[in-house]
C-alpha cells in the first residue's frame, strides 16, 4: 500500500517520528564523552586523541550538512534519514572493535559524523518545517529539538549503565542496535519537499524556486553570516562541555557518576528550554531571544567557575546550561525559515549548521589540546566565555524581515 502524500499526512506523524529520530541520534551522541576514560585506560588513547575523534565527527557532520540537506530537499528526508541510520549503526559497530586512535577517527569520527547528517536537525527540521503551518513552526522545531534532550536525559545514564555492565565496546554495540530503529522511523518523514504544499505557503510556487538563487540571496544577506557566527559559538560550547565535562569533574576529585548525571541533567533541562525557546520563536523577535541565550551562557559559565567545584555546583551548572543548551536550534533555524522561506530550509540551515560543527571541532579537539599542553581546562573555559559574548552581540543587528519570493528555476537570478 503506497504511503500518503506528505500534504495529506497528519503533521503530528512527521513531528513524532522526527522527534524520536533526533532523540535516538542525539542521545547516543551526547554520551560519547562517557567513553573517554574507559578508552583511555584500556587502549591508551589519550584525551587529545579521543577529542580529535569526536572533533572529526563534528567536522564531518558540519561539512557534509549542506550537501546532505540538498539531497533531502531534492529526494526527500525519509530516504536520507534511513541511509543515515544504517551508516550510524555501522560506525558504532566498527568503533567497538577499534584498537587505536586511527580506528576511532575513522569509525566514531568519520563514519558516525557522516551518518548523523541524515538523522539530526538539518534533515529532520527541514522535513517537519514543510508539514507544519508557519505560525506553529517555532513550537514544532522546539519539540523536535527537545527530542535530542530527551535522548540525552535517557540515553546518557543508559550508556553509563551499559559501560559498567558490558564495557565500552559492548555499549557501542547496544547503541548500534538502537540507532538502527531510525531506518523504520524515517518512513514518517518521507516524501519529496515539493509535495508538502501547506507548509510552503508564501514561499513561492512549490518546487519552482531556484536553489542557486536561494544560495546567492543568502550569501548577500549580512544576517545570514551573523547567524553563522553565532552558531559556530554554540557548537564550540556544546562539543566542549559534552566531551570534556565528565573528565573535568573527575579531575576535581568528583565521582564519575556525577559527570554522567550532569550530562543527563543538561538533557533534562533542555527539554524545557527547547520548548520554551521554541514557543518564544513564535511570539518574540527571535534574534533578541537568541542573543539572550548566548549572554546567559556567559553568565552561567562565569558563575560555575567562581564557586568551589562540588557535586552540587556541577548539578546546578548542568541544570542552568541545560536550559540554554539547544535553545539556539529552533531560534536559528526559525530565523532562516523566516527570512528565506522553507523551500530550501534544509540546505540553507545546513550551511549554518556547518558553522556550528566547525565550532564543535574546535570545542572537542581544542579543549583536549589545551589540556594536553597545560594540564588544565582553564583557557578553554575562558575562551567559552569570550565567544558567548561575541555571539550575543552578533545576533542583535540581524535584519529578520522576510525577503521577497525567489526567482523560479531557470529564470534569471
Long-range contacts (C-beta under 8 A, 24 or more apart in sequence): 3-187, 3-190, 3-191, 5-191, 5-195, 6-130, 6-131, 6-190, 6-191, 6-192, 6-195, 6-196, 7-195, 7-196, 7-197, 7-198, 9-131, 9-191, 11-128, 11-131, 11-132, 11-140, 13-188, 14-127, 14-128, 14-131, 14-132, 14-188, 14-189, 15-128, 15-131, 15-132, 15-140, 15-143, 15-144, 16-188, 17-185, 17-186, 17-187, 17-188, 17-189, 18-124, 18-125, 18-127, 18-128, 18-144, 18-147, 18-188, 18-189, 19-143, 19-144, 19-146, 19-147, 19-150, 20-147, 20-185, 21-81, 21-85, 21-119, 21-124, 21-147, 21-182, 21-185, 21-186, 21-189, 22-119, 22-120, 22-121, 22-124, 22-144, 22-145, 22-147, 22-148, 22-151, 23-147, 23-148, 23-150, 23-151, 23-154, 24-119, 24-151, 24-155, 24-178, 24-179, 24-181, 24-182, 25-84, 25-85, 25-88, 25-116, 25-119, 25-120, 25-148, 25-151, 25-179, 25-182, 26-120, 26-147, 26-148, 26-149, 26-151, 26-152, 27-148, 27-150, 27-151, 27-152, 27-153, 27-154, 27-155, 27-156, 27-267, 28-92, 28-151, 28-155, 28-159, 28-175, 28-178, 28-179, 29-112, 29-116, 30-148, 30-151, 30-152, 30-155, 30-156, 30-242, 30-263, 30-266, 30-267, 31-152, 31-155, 31-156, 31-158, 31-159, 31-160, 31-175, 31-263, 32-108, 32-242, 32-243, 33-242, 33-243, 33-244, 33-245, 33-246, 33-247, 33-259, 33-263, 34-156, 34-159, 34-160, 34-163, 34-246, 34-259, 34-260, 34-263, 35-159, 35-163, 35-168, 35-171, 35-172, 36-243, 36-244, 36-246, 36-247, 37-246, 37-247, 37-250, 37-256, 38-163, 38-167, 38-168, 39-104, 39-168, 42-168, 43-98, 43-99, 43-100, 45-100, 45-101, 45-104, 46-372, 47-244, 47-247, 47-368, 47-371, 47-372, 48-365, 48-368, 48-369, 48-371, 48-372, 49-101, 49-104, 49-368, 50-101, 50-104, 50-368, 51-243, 51-244, 51-364, 51-365, 51-367, 51-368, 51-369, 52-101, 52-105, 52-109, 52-364, 52-365, 52-368, 53-101, 53-104, 53-105, 53-108, 53-109, 54-108, 54-109, 54-239, 54-243, 54-364, 54-365, 55-109, 55-239, 55-360, 55-361, 55-362, 55-363, 55-364, 55-365, 55-366, 55-368, 56-105, 56-109, 56-110, 56-113, 56-361, 57-108, 57-109, 57-110, 57-112, 57-113, 57-116, 57-364, 58-113, 58-235, 58-239, 58-357, 58-358, 58-360, 58-361, 58-363, 58-364, 59-113, 59-357, 59-358, 59-360, 59-361, 60-109, 60-110, 60-113, 60-114, 60-117, 60-357, 61-113, 61-114, 61-116, 61-117, 61-120, 61-357, 61-360, 62-235, 62-353, 62-354, 62-355, 62-356, 62-357, 62-358, 62-360, 62-361, 63-354, 63-357, 63-358, 64-113, 64-114, 64-117, 65-117, 65-122, 65-350, 65-351, 65-353, 65-354, 65-357, 66-347, 66-350, 66-351, 66-354, 67-350, 68-117, 68-118, 68-122, 68-123, 68-350, 69-117, 69-122, 69-123, 69-126, 69-346, 69-347, 69-348, 69-349, 69-350, 69-351, 69-353, 70-211, 70-346, 70-347, 70-350, 72-118, 72-122, 72-123, 72-126, 72-127, 72-193, 72-346, 73-126, 73-193, 73-211, 73-343, 73-344, 73-345, 73-346, 73-347, 74-192, 74-193, 75-192, 76-127, 76-190, 76-191, 76-192, 76-193, 77-123, 77-124, 77-126, 77-127, 77-186, 77-189, 77-190, 77-191, 77-346, 78-127, 78-186, 78-187, 78-188, 78-189, 78-190, 78-191, 79-186, 79-190, 80-118, 80-123, 81-118, 81-119, 81-123, 81-124, 81-182, 81-185, 81-186, 81-189, 82-118, 82-182, 82-183, 82-186, 83-118, 84-115, 84-116, 84-117, 84-118, 84-119, 84-123, 84-182, 85-115, 85-118, 85-119, 85-179, 85-180, 85-181, 85-182, 85-183, 85-185, 85-186, 86-115, 86-180, 86-183, 87-111, 87-114, 87-115, 87-118, 88-112, 88-115, 88-116, 88-119, 88-176, 88-179, 88-182, 89-176, 89-177, 89-179, 89-180, 90-115, 90-176, 91-115, 92-172, 92-173, 92-175, 92-176, 92-179, 93-172, 93-173, 93-176, 95-172, 96-169, 96-170, 96-172, 96-173, 96-176, 97-169, 119-179, 119-182, 120-148, 121-145, 121-148, 121-329, 121-333, 121-349, 121-353, 122-346, 122-349, 122-350, 122-353, 123-346, 124-189, 125-329, 125-333, 125-345, 125-346, 125-349, 126-193, 126-342, 126-345, 126-346, 126-349, 127-189, 127-191, 127-346, 128-189, 129-199, 129-333, 129-337, 129-342, 129-345, 130-193, 130-196, 130-199, 130-200, 130-342, 130-345, 131-196, 131-198, 131-199, 132-199, 133-198, 133-199, 133-201, 134-199, 134-201, 134-202, 134-337, 134-342, 135-282, 136-282, 137-199, 137-281, 137-282, 137-334, 137-337, 137-342, 138-278, 138-279, 138-280, 138-281, 138-282, 138-286, 138-330, 138-334, 139-275, 139-278, 139-279, 139-281, 139-282, 140-278, 141-278, 141-281, 141-329, 141-330, 141-333, 141-334, 142-274, 142-275, 142-276, 142-277, 142-278, 142-279, 142-281, 142-330, 143-274, 143-275, 143-278, 144-330, 145-270, 145-274, 145-278, 145-326, 145-327, 145-329, 145-330, 146-270, 146-271, 146-274, 146-275, 146-278, 148-267, 148-270, 148-274, 148-326, 149-266, 149-267, 149-268, 149-269, 149-270, 149-271, 149-273, 149-274, 149-322, 149-325, 149-326, 150-267, 150-271, 151-267, 152-263, 152-264, 152-266, 152-267, 152-268, 152-270, 153-264, 153-265, 153-267, 153-268, 153-271, 154-267, 156-260, 156-263, 156-264, 156-267, 157-260, 157-261, 157-264, 159-260, 160-257, 160-260, 193-343, 193-346, 199-342, 200-341, 200-342, 200-343, 202-341, 203-341, 203-342, 203-343, 203-405, 203-406, 204-341, 204-343, 204-405, 204-406, 204-408, 205-408, 206-343, 207-343, 208-408, 208-409, 209-341, 209-343, 209-344, 209-405, 209-406, 209-407, 209-408, 209-409, 210-406, 210-407, 210-408, 210-409, 210-410, 210-411, 210-413, 211-344, 211-347, 211-409, 212-413, 213-406, 213-407, 213-411, 213-413, 214-340, 214-343, 214-344, 214-347, 214-348, 214-406, 215-344, 215-347, 215-348, 216-413, 217-340, 217-403, 217-406, 218-340, 218-348, 218-351, 221-339, 221-340, 221-399, 221-403, 222-397, 222-398, 222-399, 223-287, 223-335, 223-339, 223-397, 223-398, 223-399, 223-400, 224-336, 224-339, 224-340, 224-348, 224-352, 226-394, 226-395, 226-397, 226-398, 227-332, 227-335, 227-336, 227-352, 227-395, 227-398, 228-351, 228-352, 228-355, 229-355, 229-390, 229-391, 229-394, 230-290, 230-294, 230-328, 230-332, 230-391, 230-394, 230-395, 231-328, 231-332, 231-352, 231-353, 231-355, 231-356, 231-359, 232-355, 232-356, 232-358, 232-359, 232-391, 233-294, 233-359, 233-387, 233-388, 233-390, 233-391, 234-294, 234-328, 234-332, 234-356, 234-359, 234-391, 235-355, 235-356, 235-357, 235-358, 235-359, 235-360, 235-361, 235-363, 236-359, 236-360, 236-362, 236-363, 236-383, 236-384, 236-387, 237-297, 237-359, 237-363, 237-384, 237-387, 237-388, 238-325, 238-326, 238-360, 238-363, 239-359, 239-360, 239-361, 239-362, 239-363, 239-364, 240-363, 240-364, 240-366, 240-367, 240-380, 240-384, 241-266, 241-321, 241-363, 242-266, 243-363, 243-364, 243-367, 243-368, 244-364, 244-367, 244-368, 244-371, 244-377, 244-380, 248-377, 249-309, 249-314, 251-376, 251-377, 252-309, 254-309, 254-310, 254-311, 254-314, 255-311, 258-311, 258-314, 258-315, 259-314, 261-315, 261-318, 262-314, 262-315, 262-317, 262-318, 263-318, 265-315, 265-318, 265-319, 265-322, 266-318, 266-321, 266-322, 266-325, 267-322, 267-325, 268-322, 269-318, 269-319, 269-320, 269-321, 269-322, 269-323, 269-325, 270-322, 270-323, 270-324, 270-325, 270-326, 270-327, 272-323, 273-322, 273-323, 273-324, 273-325, 273-326, 273-327, 274-325, 274-326, 274-327, 274-329, 274-330, 276-323, 276-327, 277-327, 277-328, 277-330, 277-331, 278-330, 280-331, 281-330, 281-331, 281-334, 285-400, 286-331, 286-334, 286-335, 286-338, 286-400, 287-335, 287-395, 287-396, 287-398, 287-400, 288-395, 288-396, 289-331, 290-328, 290-331, 290-332, 290-335, 290-395, 291-391, 291-392, 291-393, 291-395, 291-396, 292-392, 293-324, 293-327, 293-328, 293-331, 293-392, 294-328, 294-388, 294-389, 294-391, 294-392, 294-395, 295-388, 295-389, 295-392, 296-324, 297-321, 297-324, 297-384, 297-388, 298-385, 298-388, 298-389, 298-392, 300-324, 301-381, 301-384, 301-385, 301-388, 302-385, 305-381, 335-398, 335-400, 338-400, 338-402, 339-400, 339-401, 339-402, 339-403, 340-403, 340-406, 341-402, 341-405, 341-406, 343-406
